[in-house]
Structures are given as C-alpha cells and as structure tokens.
Amino acid sequence: MKKIFSYVLNLIPRPLLIRLSYVVRPILATLLKGDKYTDPIDGKSFKKFLPYGYGKQRDNVLAPGTLSLERHRLLWLYLQNETDFFTAPKKVLHFAPEQAFYKRFRNQKNLDYTTTDLLSPLADVKADICNLPFEDNMYDVILCNHVLEHIPDDRKAMQELYRVLKPGGMAILQVPQELQRATTFTDDTITDAKERAAIFGQYDHVRIYGRDYFDTLRSEGFKVEEVDYTKTLPAEDVEKYALAKGEIIPVCTK
C-alpha cells in the first residue's frame, strides 16, 4: 500500500500536489500521529513518516504535517540553530518555494520575502533563473534548493544567483548529489523519460552532481562552506528528525 501511495504521489504534477496537500495533510497527520519521529518545522511527532522517491523508494522520509523531506528538515535546523535567519532583518529570495517553508517564511516579520519560479503557484515573480529580473546585489539570503539539477545551463543560473546576492550575503544551493562521484555526469542524448528517471533519479533532471559541484560554485565567484550538519548533531536527533546522515549543505557567500 505504501509503495502504491508513493508512486501515485510522485505522478502528481507539483502545482496540483500543492493544492491537494491542503486537504490531505490534516488527514495523514491524524492517521500517523505518534511519538517516534518529529518534524522540527512544525514540532509535531508521528509513529512514522511516509515513503517517497522516484523509482527507488526511500522509507520514512515525508513528514505528514508539512510534507517536508530530509533536506527540508536539515535546512530548517541549520537556519534555526546556526544563523540569524529567524531574528535579523533579511531581504530573502526563495526559488521554487517549498510548501514546508512558504507560509512560515512569509509570516516571519523580520523577512522581506520574495518567491520566484517559472511554474509554481506560490511564486510572487514568474522568472527564468538564467535571466532574473532583479537588480545586482539585492538580496541578503537566497534559497535555491533542488533547482539547478533541472537547469540545462546551470552555470548561467549560478552567475545570476551570484549577481543578485549582496556582498556578505548567504546563498544555500542544495542539489541532489552523489558524493562518491568525483565529477558531475550529464548526457543530453538520453531523451526517454523512463531512461532519464533511471539514470538521473528523476525524468526532468539533466545531470547528476558529483563532488565537483562545490568547485563549480567557487569558479563562479562564491565562497563555499561544505556543511555536514548531521555530523554536528547527536545521533538520536538525526534519527528522531529522520535526516539523511552525511548530506552536505552548500552554504555560499559573496
């Protein structure tokens, strides 16, 4: 049953999934209420999280209350514990805003918060990441997570992100990444959707990032700190929050 649910969930277009989730989330949260796992974003606990993933399923990763995944919970903990994101005045640009964050960031009184995307119904500004309609040096914080793997010219996107970030600003640019892979892999000759999903992890991904991703960001001007945040957390917290041990947060500054 859980595999069928996850398969169907992965087939739903993202804009429709966002709308459906307003109805589905309260039901799931009630059915799975417990005390084994906690979502730090809303503080609610459950007996288990839901499975998720294209092709190969990951068990116990999708929190019923916020629909957060491992990367969302990891980023939340990092922003909350290691930065002044929730307390200091910040001008924030958020690409393809995740539903787990959207309302919470929007309601933060300290944030001047703008969302952008080509398709998301949550976007304030419909824009191409490779040709942004924003001035130079405009934002204190840029959040652009699991976006660049969709972009054919990711270097142009990185250049635009660097351009609109303020000097001293912070950009968090998470991507799906295989750390055991030295170099990023891409192959434009693979056009079949099923084959692309099998090779790249998702039909609309255009590359698999390797460890060289961080140096690519550096080559476009960013100073990059490769933060293995789960390494700093107690093992019981990694388990409780259902985090992906060893996932790296690329914290980029200008």
Secondary structure, 3 states (H helix, E strand, C coil): CHHHHHHHHHHCCHHHHHHHHHHHHHHHHHHCEEEEEECCCCCCEECCCEEECCCCCEEEEECCCCCCCHHHHHHHHHHHHHCCCCCCCEEEEEECCCHHHHHHHHCCCCEEEEEEECCCCCCCEECECCECCCCCCCEEEEECCCCHHHCCCHHHHHHHHHHHEEEEEEEECCCCECCCCCCCECCCCCCCHHHHHHHHCCCCCCCEECCCHHHHHHHCCCEEEEECHHHHCCHHHHHHCCCCCCCCEEEEEC
